Amino acid sequence: MHYLRPKGKGLKLHLGCGDYWQEGALNIDISVYGGTDMIWDLREGIPLQDAVVEIIEMYEVVEHFSPREIANLLDECYRVLIPDGKIRVSVPDMDKVIEHYLQDKHKTIEWIYGYEEHANHKDGYTKEKIQKLFEDHRFLAVTVEQGFLPERPEEPKLILEAVK
């Protein structure tokens, strides 16, 4: 029996999960999608006590929040993470998106503003901007790489990893 949470035994959160359910994670989104375990509006915070989460993953979520909303959400992520807890995020890579504009204007506009069913992007990110955002919210060892997500191989992404 453990009276305190053992080191390395925190929860795993998949925030803004959409249709992508992850085994072993609490999959949270604002509406019911194929992957949703819990319906919750992240603008209201994260409904967990302090320091209980080991890993937070948010793919294609950050750009759906205003600067003030994402600042609040990052503070909440920091609060619920255990010491040395990790966060992994992806956002559209605005530098690559803009480079793509002359090749396919319609597709580029979708990448910037969101697809019809989720046309509510509120901000855009470059490598420098997202790194500074996370560093400004006390995250350490922040790395940002250009890449792609397996489920969206044609869309250029920035993939960020950081530690509390």
C-alpha positions in Angstrom: 0.0 0.0 0.0 1.3 3.5 -0.9 0.4 6.5 1.3 2.0 8.9 -1.1 2.1 8.9 -4.9 5.2 6.9 -5.9 7.7 8.8 -8.1 6.9 8.3 -11.7 3.3 7.1 -11.1 1.3 10.2 -12.2 -1.7 10.3 -14.5 -1.4 10.7 -18.2 -3.7 13.4 -19.8 -4.6 13.7 -23.4 -6.1 17.2 -23.7 -8.2 18.1 -26.7 -8.3 14.5 -27.8 -10.9 14.7 -30.5 -11.3 11.3 -32.2 -7.8 10.1 -31.1 -8.2 8.0 -28.0 -5.0 7.1 -26.2 -4.8 4.0 -24.0 -3.7 4.6 -20.5 -4.7 8.3 -20.7 -7.6 10.4 -19.5 -8.8 11.7 -22.9 -10.5 15.1 -22.4 -12.3 17.3 -24.9 -15.0 20.0 -24.8 -17.4 17.8 -26.8 -18.1 14.1 -27.4 -15.8 12.7 -30.0 -14.7 9.2 -30.7 -11.8 9.5 -28.3 -13.5 11.4 -25.4 -13.5 9.9 -21.9 -14.4 13.2 -20.2 -16.2 16.3 -21.4 -14.5 19.4 -20.0 -13.9 23.0 -21.2 -10.2 23.5 -20.5 -10.8 27.3 -20.3 -12.2 26.4 -16.9 -8.9 24.9 -15.8 -8.0 21.3 -15.2 -10.2 19.5 -12.6 -7.4 17.7 -10.8 -5.4 18.4 -7.6 -1.9 19.7 -7.8 1.0 17.5 -8.8 -0.8 14.3 -9.9 0.0 14.2 -13.7 3.1 12.7 -15.1 2.5 13.4 -18.8 0.3 15.9 -20.7 -0.2 15.6 -24.4 -2.0 18.2 -26.5 -2.0 17.8 -30.3 -3.6 20.6 -32.3 -5.0 22.3 -29.3 -3.0 25.4 -28.4 -3.9 27.3 -31.5 -7.6 27.1 -30.5 -7.0 29.3 -27.5 -6.5 33.1 -27.3 -3.2 34.3 -25.8 -4.9 34.9 -22.4 -6.7 31.5 -22.5 -3.5 29.6 -23.4 -1.6 31.4 -20.6 -4.1 30.2 -18.1 -4.1 26.7 -19.5 -0.3 26.5 -19.3 -0.4 27.6 -15.7 -2.9 24.8 -15.0 -0.7 22.3 -16.8 2.2 23.3 -14.7 0.1 23.1 -11.5 -1.1 19.5 -12.1 2.2 18.1 -13.3 4.4 16.3 -10.9 8.1 17.5 -10.5 9.9 16.4 -13.7 6.5 15.8 -15.4 6.5 16.2 -19.1 4.3 18.0 -21.6 4.2 17.3 -25.4 2.4 19.7 -27.8 1.9 20.2 -31.5 0.7 23.2 -33.4 0.7 24.2 -37.1 4.1 25.4 -38.1 3.3 28.9 -39.4 6.6 29.4 -41.2 6.0 26.2 -43.3 2.3 26.9 -43.7 3.1 30.3 -45.3 5.8 28.7 -47.5 3.1 26.4 -48.8 0.6 29.1 -49.7 1.6 29.6 -53.3 1.5 25.8 -53.9 -2.0 25.3 -52.6 -3.9 28.4 -51.4 -7.1 26.6 -50.4 -5.3 24.0 -48.2 -3.1 26.7 -46.6 -6.1 28.8 -45.6 -7.6 25.6 -44.0 -4.4 25.1 -42.1 -4.4 28.7 -40.8 -8.0 29.1 -39.9 -9.0 25.5 -39.2 -11.2 23.1 -41.1 -14.9 23.7 -41.4 -15.8 21.5 -38.4 -13.1 23.2 -36.3 -12.7 26.6 -37.9 -11.7 28.4 -34.7 -7.9 28.9 -34.6 -7.2 31.9 -32.5 -3.4 32.2 -32.8 -0.5 31.0 -34.8 3.0 29.9 -33.8 6.5 30.0 -35.0 9.3 27.9 -33.4 10.5 30.9 -31.5 7.1 32.1 -30.3 6.0 28.7 -28.9 9.3 28.1 -27.2 9.2 31.5 -25.5 5.5 30.9 -24.4 6.4 27.7 -22.6 9.6 29.2 -21.1 7.6 32.2 -19.9 5.4 29.7 -18.0 8.3 28.2 -16.1 8.7 25.0 -18.3 12.3 23.8 -18.6 14.3 21.9 -21.2 11.9 23.2 -23.9 12.7 21.7 -27.3 10.8 22.5 -30.5 11.2 20.4 -33.7 9.6 20.8 -37.1 7.8 17.6 -38.1 4.5 15.9 -38.9 1.9 13.9 -36.9 1.3 10.3 -38.2 -2.5 11.0 -38.5 -1.8 14.2 -40.5 1.3 13.6 -42.5 0.7 16.4 -45.0 0.4 19.2 -42.5 3.7 20.8 -41.2 3.8 20.9 -37.4 5.9 22.2 -34.6 6.3 19.5 -31.9 7.3 20.8 -28.5 8.5 18.9 -25.5 9.2 20.4 -22.1 9.5 19.5 -18.4 8.2 21.0 -15.2 
